[in-house]
Amino acid sequence: MGQVLLGLLLLFTGTAHLSFARAEFQAQVPSWVPIDENFVVVASGVVELSLAVALLVAWRQPARGIVGAVTAAFFVAILPGNIAQFTEHRDAFGLDTDAARAIRLLFQPLLVLWALAATNAVPTLRRLRAGGTHAAPSSHREDKGE
């Protein structure tokens, strides 16, 4: 269920990047990024939509764990945007105080953990690293996509 909810969240935010909230997301692009803000927002929206689809269709390990790890890495990669919004005092999404921006910033690690936990990514990656070409059989309902 957590994987589906995360996929739906990314489907929503990816759509928002490409449409009704593009200006709000541009406020999160750090001023030091030497790329056009609109391009960054559109590109990250496309990545979010891609991750959303992957989360909604990848139910077998190891693909499921890999998608979770990539999603977690994406959340880490966009962390500088959240930090920039806080340090550069940029208003967006109703975050118009430093306290509100700081609270939002604290939620980013929870997104990383959500992606890893909902997809059982860490044990799957450990098995792959240990030389397994496929995930070991599991009695966990989550591994079976139930």
N, C-alpha and C positions, 0 to 999 in steps of 0.2 A: 504494500500500500504506500509506503514511504517513497518508493521509486516512482510510482505513478504520480503522486502528488508533486514530487520534484520535477518530473517531466512536464506536468501541466503548468507549474510555475514558470519554467523556462519557456514554454510555448507562449505564455502570456507576456513575459518580459521581452522575449525576442520579437514578438509582434509589436510591442510598445516601442522598441528601439527603431523599428522600421516605419512607424506611423505616428500615433497620437502623442507620444512622449519623447520624441527625438530631441527636442530642445532641452528637456530636463536631463536627459542622459548626456548631452554635450557638456553640461555643467560639471560632470564627473570626470571628464577627460583632463588629465593633468596639463597644466600650462607648459610644462617642459617637454611634452610629447611633440616631436617635430613632424607630425602627420595631421592633416586636416581633421578637425573634430568630427565633422559629419561622416567622413570616411571611417573613422574609428568606431563611431556609434553604429553605422550600418554594418560594418564587418563584425562587430561583436554581436549584433542582433542576428546575423546569419549563423554565427557560431552557436548562439543560444538556441535557435530553432533546430539546428542540426543535432545538438545535444539532446534537446527535448524529444525529437523523433527517436534517437538512439535509445534513450531511457525508456521510452514507451514500447519499443519493440524487442529490446535485448533482454531475454529472460533466461537464457542458458549460460552457464559459466563455461569458459572463461570470458566470453564476450561481455557479459553483464558486469563483471568486476572491472574489466578494462574500461568500459564506458563510465563506470563510477569513478575510477581513478582519473580519467581524462576530465570529467566534469569537476572533480575536486581541484585539479590543476588549473582549470579555467577560473574557478573562484579565487584561487591564489593569484593568478595572473591579473585579475581585475582589481585586486586589493589596492594597488597604487591609486586607482581612480577614487576609491572611497577615502583613502588617506588624503588625497589632494583636495577633495571636497571639504574635508575637515580643516586642513592646514591653510587652504586658500580662502576659507570662509565663503564658499559658494553655496548659494541657496538653490535647492532643487527638491522636488517631491515633498514640499512642506517642511523640509529640514532647514529652518531659517535661524537656528541658534547653534552655537558650538556644542551645547549639551545634546541637542537632538542629533547632530551629525556624529558626535562621539558614540551615542547609543547605537546608531545605525552601524557604525564601524565595528562595534563589538559583535554584531550578528554575523559578520563575514566568516569567522572561524566556525560558526555553527552550520553554515551552508557547506563548508568543506567536510565537516564531520557527517552531515546528513548524506551527502553524496557517497562517502565511503561506507557508511553503515547500511544504507538502504540497498546497496548493491553487493554487499559482502566483499568489497574490493580488496581489503588488506589480506585476508586469508587466501583469496584467489591468486593475487599477485605473488604471495609467498610460495604457493604451490607451483606456479609457473617458473619462478626464480629457482626453485629447487630442482627443476628439470622436468616437471610434469607437463605433458602436452595437453592435458585436459584436466578439468577440475575433478577431484576425487568425489566419489559418490557421497551424498550427504543426506541426512535425514531432516535437515532444516527445511521448513516450508518455503522460506525466502529463496533458497537456492533453486527450488523447483518452480518459482514464479507464482506461487499460490498466494 
